[in-house]
Amino acid sequence: MKKAFCFFVFIFSIASSSQIDHKTNSYLTKAEELKYSNSDSSIYYYKKSIALYEKEKDTVNMIDNLYRMSELYGHVVDYGNAYDGYWNALLLADKSKDDVSKARIYQGLGWLYSFYDRDAEALEYFNNSLVLIKNNKTLNATNSLELLLQGYFSIVNLYRVKKDFPNAKIYLDSCNITQKRLDSRKIGYYVEAESGYLDAVNKNYNVGLNKLYKSASYFELKDPSYLIIINYLIGDVFRMKGDVSQSIVYFEKSLVLLSKYKSHFNYKLIIYDALSKLYALTGDYKKAYLYSTLDMKLNAQVFGKSSKNSKHLFEINDKYRLQKEKEKQILNKQRIIQLENEEKVWYLKSVLFTFVVLSLAFFGFLFIKEIRRKHKAEKQALAEKQEMELQKAKEILELKNKELTTSALQLIEKDEFIERLKSNLSDNKENVDVRTINKLLKTIQGSPSSNWKEFEARFTAVNQSFYTNLKDKYPDLGQTDLKICALIKLNFSSKDMASLLGISFESVHTSRYRLRKKFKLDRNDNLNEFISVI
């Protein structure tokens, strides 16, 4: 059960500083300072800091400090206490609906389960963490990318240790894509180291070693404790390459750093095992036996049946589950009472709602009926008014046409009277001055042309659109046709038409006949009725 994983301290430190509003206290400061030099003292100050935040009822910082302390427990392979700390933090995060903290805690639990070969549970926690991060709308873009990168990197490590390198490469690609979007070189060197190791797996040893050396230079200045992992990876690349001596050198460098920084103790197991096998290859069986013994002792201490870690994780007392079940039972009882009350309220609401709906429907019906009645009355009144106005306009038109007809007839009678007077004068020209009288008659007698112009002006004023409608419908009508149509509309007789137009009676009949042809009237059709409706 040898597992070598790197706890993801670097992203945690970035993410926590940007997402959590830390209240600085001396306990937390001392805990952070002693984390890699004196883990016991660091844990002591973490507990003091947690107690302080609990007193202040600062849940956010309590969760954060529990997470940090549990992570430190994991580094010193005290997985039992690490497990307890994570579950306590998860209970608080769940109660406060803090999905960001839950995502980070799922990461920590994923690491713990992976140490015990419970890879399915580890992947489940890692993926649950990714889901929470992706669905969280409160995180800004940078924080979200940092946490996503942490999640992808965790899965890369899991698959690498399982030697499932194709899947490790898939999640490494996700790391690189997220890394480019994030644009932070600090995080980049952690991903670069994993990339170099996978290059070596694909037998690109020089490319892989260059990346690992480059990362080592960075961590030597920024995070020396992480060189424990970097030297292990370099040593393993030399092992794959077949350079046993160089592999041993880097594995032993990693052990020296483990003693110095008191961190990443989980790497001791795999390094002891690797050195035991390498020394056996070189024929140094004494050292091979030494490291094999150290490996078995540490393995029994951490993962053996009597180990407190095994008791914690193989006989899991699932505090989170038990707490959730208790809460669920309480909530169910409360829910039953609430449902009973809601049922009564719902019944009263239903009765009230039905009454309101029926009342609204009834008054709505009356309102619509009244509106329709008013609309119908208004419409009928408007129709009657329009009909009266139309009738009035028609009567006025008929009156004016009668006046026009009377005026035209008076003109005809005047002309006839003058003609008779002329005739009488001609019969008695011995007794009168015919020449003088004829001259006088000419001054008062109008010509047919002037009579028509006077009539047409008055006709057009009364029947404004008559000529326009005729010309639109029958564009081939001549001037004489139009005159005849106007006189027909006023019910003039053929004789009166002849007198007013100064033409013969036969010419009028000829014109009427031509009009019937142009209007395409049958023998039974009445010309006067046809023109009257235009």
N, C-alpha and C positions, 0 to 999 in steps of 0.2 A: 504494500500500500504506500508506495513512494510517489509522492506528488510534489512537483516543483512549480509553484506559481508566484508571480510577483504581485503583492498587494499594491493597489493602485493609489499610492499616496499622492503622487504628483497632481493628478487631475482633481482628486478630492480637495487638496489645498486650494486649488484655483476656484473650483466650483463653490466650495463653502464660503470663501471670502467674498464672492460676488453675489451669492444668493441669501446669505444669513447676516442679519444685523447683529454682530457680536458686541456684547457688552464686555469690555476688557476687564478682567479681574486677575489678581496676582496669582491665584491658584492655576488658572488656565495657562498663564504665561510660563510659569515654572514647569507645568506638565509638558508643554511643547518643547521647552529647552532641554528637558531630561529624557525625552522620548527615546533617543538612540544611545544614550550613554548609561542611564540608570532607569530601566523600565519599571522596577518596583516603586521607586520614588515618584516617577511620572504617573503611574496608576493611582498612587495615594493622592496626588494633587488633582487628578481628574475627578476622583470621588468627592473631594472637597468642593471643587467647582460645581459639580452636579448638585450637591446638597445646597449650595448657595442659590443656584438658579431655581431649585425646587421651592426654596423658601420665598423667593421673589415671584414664584408662579410664572416663570419665563419658560414656557413649554418648548419654544423653538430652539433655544440654546441648550436646554436639557437634552433634547433629541440629538443635537449636534455633538455635545460632549460625550453622551453615551456611545455614539457612533465612533468617535475618535478613540475612546478607551477600548471599545471592542476590537477595533482595528489593531491597536497595540497588543492586546491579548493574542490576536491571531499571529502577529509577528514573532511573539515569543512562544508560539505553539501551545498556548493555554486556551485551547479551542472551547473548552467547556464554559469558561467565563465569557469568552467572546460570543458564544452562542446566546448566553443569558442576556448579555448587554444588548445584542441586536434585537432580541424579542421584546425586551422592555422598551426599547426605542420605537419598535414597530407598533406596539400598543398605543403609545403616546401619539405617534404620527397618524394612526388610524382614527383615534378619537378627535384629533384636531384637524382631520381632513387635509393633512399636509402631504400631497402626492409627490412633491419633490424629495422630501426626506424619505418617504416610502421607497422611492426608486433607488436611492443610495443604499438604504438598508437591504433591499433585495439583492443588490450587488454583493454586500458583505456576506449574506446568507448563502449566496451562490458560491462564493469562494470556499466557505466552510464545508458545504456539501461536496464540493469537488475534491477536497483533501481526503475524503473518505470513500472515493470511487463511486459516489452517488451522482453520476454525471447527468442522469435524466432530470433529477431534482435541481441540480446546479443550473442546467440550461433553462429549465422552467423559470427559475428566479431571475436569471440574466435577461430572458426574453420579456418577462413581466415588467422588469425595470425599463426596458426599451419602449414597451407599449405606453407606460405611464409618462415617460418623457415626451414621446411623439404626440400624445393626446393632450399634454398640458398647455394651456393657453396663457398662463401667467408668466412663463419664462420668456426672457428676451432671447434674441437669436443666438447670441454668443454663449449664454449659459446652457441653452438647449443643446447646442453643438458640442460643448465640453462634456456634458453628461452622456450624449450619444456616443462620443468617441470613447469614453470610459467603458460603456456597455459593449461596444464592438471589440475593444481591446481585451476585455475579460474573456470573451468567447474565443478570440484568437489564441490566448494562453491555454484555455481548456483543450482546444483541438490540437494545439502543438504538443502538449504533454501526452495526449492520447495517441499521438503520431498520426492523427487524421489531417495530414498536411493539405489536401485539396480544400477541405472546409476552412482550415486555418487561413489559406490564401484568399478565399472568398471574403471572409470578414476583415482580413488585412486590407483588401481593396476598399471595403467600406470605410475603414480607418483613414486610408489615404484620401478618399473623396471628401470625407468630413474634415480632415486635416487642412485640405486646400481651402475649403470654405471658411475655416476658422482662422487660418493664417497665423499660427502661434508656434514659433520655433521651439519654445520650451517643451511643449507637448510632442513636437515632431521627433525629437531624438529617442523617445521611448518607442514610438512606432518604427523609427528607422532601425533600431536594434532588432526588433522582431522581423523586419523585412530582410535584414542581413542574414539572420539565422535561416529563414526559409530559402534564401538564395543558396546558402550552403547545402541545404537539404537537396536542392536541385543540382548539386555538384558545381555550382558557381562559387567555389571556395574563396577566391581572391576578392570577388565583388562583395561577398558576404562579410569577410574579415575587414575590408576597408570601411564598410558601414559600421561595424561593431567598434573598430578603433576610433572612428570619428565620434561615435556616441560616448565611448569611454573618456575621451578628452573633455567632452562637455560635462559629464557627471563628476569627473575629478574635481571640477571647480564648483559645480552647482549642487550636487547631491551625492557625496562620496559613498553613502550607504548603498546606493543603487549599483555601485560597482560590484557588489556581491553577485548580483544577477548577471551583469555584463561579463565578468570574468568567467562565470559558469558557462555562459553561451559561447564565449570564445574558446574555452577549453573543450567544449563538446564539438565545435567545428573542427578543431585540430584532431579530435578523436575520429570524426568521420573522414577526415583527410588522410588518416593513418600516421600522423605525427604524434606518437605517444608521449615523447618527452615534453613537448610544448603543451600538450593537453594536461599533463600532470602539473606543470608549472602554473597554469592558469586556475586549475581546480584548487591548488593549495593557496594561491593568492586569495581566492574567494573565501577559503576557510579562515585565513588571517583576518580578513575584513569582517567576517561573522563574529569573531571574538572581540573585535574592536567596537563595532557599532551595535551589537546586541539586537540585530534586526534580520528579518527574512530567515529565521531559524529553520523554516521548513525546507530550505535548500541543503541543510546539513545531510539529511538522509540520502538524497540523490548523489551528492558529491562523495560521501563515504562509499557508497555502492560503486560509483564510477572509478574511484581511486583504487578500491580493492581489486577490481577487474584489470585495471591498467598495470598495476604493480605485478599482478600475476602474469601478465603477458611479458613483462620485462624480466621475470624470474626472481623478483624481489619478494619472496613469499612471506617474509617476516612482516613487511609493511602491508602486504595484501591481507594477511591474517589480522593485523592491527585494525585496519579500516573496516574489515568485514565484521569484527567484533563490535566496534563502535557503532556500526550501522545497525546491527541486531539489537544492541542495548537501547539505542535511541528509538528504534522502531517499536520495541516493546514498551518503552516508557510513554511514548506518545499514543500509539495505536493498540497496545496490547489489551487483553481482556480486563486486566486489573486497573487499566488507566481510567482516570476520571473523565478524560475526553471521550473514551469509548462509551462509558456509562451515559454520558450526556447525549451523544448522537446516535447510539444504537438503541437506547431505551428512552427515546425522546419524550420528555414531559412537555407536551405542546401547550405552553401557557397561553399562547396567542389563541389557539383553537378553543381551549377551555373557557377563556375569558369571553370570546366571541359567542360561544354557546350560552353562557350565563346571560350575557346581554341580550341574546336573541330570545331567550325564555321570558325575560322581563318585558322586552318589547312586544312579544306575542300577547302577554297578559294585558298590557296597556292597550294593545291594538284591539283586543276583543272588547274591552270597555269602550274604547273610542268608537268602534264599529256599532255597538249597541246604541250609543248616544247619537251617532251619525244617522242610524236608521230612523230614530224618532224625529230627528231634525229633518231628515230627508222626506219623511212622510208629511210633516207640516209644510215643508217647502213645496212638495208636490201638490198638496191641496191648494196652497196659496198661488202657486204658479198656474195651476189649472184654472182657478178663478180669474186670475189676472188675464190669462190668455183668452178665456171665453169672453170676459168683459171687453177686452180690446177688440176681439173679433166682432162682438155685437155692435159696439160703438163705431168700429171701423165700417161695418156694413151700413149703419145709419148715415155715417158721414159720406160714404161713397154714393149712397142712394140720393142724399140731398144734393151732392155735387152734380150728379147726373141729371136730377130734376131741374136744377138751376141752369145747367148747360143746355138742356133740351128747351127750356123756356126762352133762354137767351137766343138760342139758334132759331127757334120759331119766330120770336119777335124780330130778329134780324132779317129772316126770310120774308116776313110780312112787310117790313119796312122797305126791303129791296123791291118787293113786288109792287108796293104802292108807288115807290119812286119810279119804277119802270113804267107802271101804268100812267103815272102823271106825265112822264117824259113822252110816252106814246100819245097821250091826249094833246099835249102841247104841240107835238109834231103834226098830228092830224089837224089841229087848229090852224097852225101856220100854213100847212099845205092847202087847207080850205081858203085861207086868206090869199094865198098865192094863186090858187085857182080863180078865186073871185076877181083878183086884180087882173089876171090874164084875160078873163072873160070880158072885163070892162074895157080892156084895150081893144079886144076884138069888136065889141059892140060900138066902140068909138069909131073904129075904122069903117064898120058897116054903115054907121050913121052918116059919116062923111061921104061915103060912096053914094048913099041914097040922096043926100043933099046935092051932090054933084050932078046926079042924074036928073033931079028935079030942075035944077038950074039950067041944065042943057035943054030941057023941054021948054023953058020960058026965057030963053036968052034974049028975046026982043025987048023984054021989059026990065032987064037988069044988066048991070055991068059985069058980065061973066068973067072978063079978064081980071078985074080987081078982086072978085070973090074967090076965084081959083088961087090967086096968089095968097089970099088970106088963109084958105083951107090948107095950102101946102105948109104954112107955118105951124099949124096945129096937128096936122096928120103925120104920124111917124111912119117910117119905112118898116117893112117886115124885118129888116136886119136890126134896126134900132130897137124894135119891139122885143125881138128875141134876146138881145143883149141885156135889156132891162129885166126880162123874165128870168134869164139864166143866172144873173147875179143874185137875185132874190132866192131862186131855187137852191143854188149851191150853198147859200148861207143857212138854209133850213136843213137840207139833206147833204151834210158835209162829205160823207164817205160814199155817196151813191155812185158817182162817176168812177171813183178809185176802185171800188169793188167790181164794177162792171168791166173796167179795163183789165183788172187782174185776172178775172175769170175768162173774159172773151177779148183778147187783145186785138183781134181783127175787125172790131167794130169801128165804123167811120163816124164823122161828126154828125151827119144826118141821122144815123142809127142812134146815137146818144141822145139827140134832141127828141126823137120819137119815143125813146124809152122814158125820158123824163116826163113827157106829156101823158104817156100811158100810165105812169105811176100816179099821176094826179087825176086819172079817170077822165081825161079829155076825150071828146068825141072826135071822129075823123074829120068832121066839118070844121070844128074849132082848131084842130091841129093845122088844117090847111090854111085857115085864116091867119093864125099866129105866125106860121112859117112862111107864108106867102107862096104856097105851092098849091097844085090842083088836088082835088079830092082823090083822083085816081093815083096820084103820086104817093099819097099817104098810104093807100091800100097796098101799093107796090112795096113801100118801105116796111110795112108790117109783115108782108109775106117774106121779105128777105130776112127780117129779124127772126122769124120762126125757124127758117132754115139754119141760120147761124147759131141759134140756141138749140137746134136739133130737137124741136118739139114735134110730138105726134099730132095727128089731126084732132084727137080728143083733148089735148092739153090746151088750157086757157092761157093766152099770152098775158093778159092783164094780171091774172093771179100769179103767174110766174115772176113778173117784174115787181109786183107789190112786196114780195118777201125779200128782195135784194136790199 
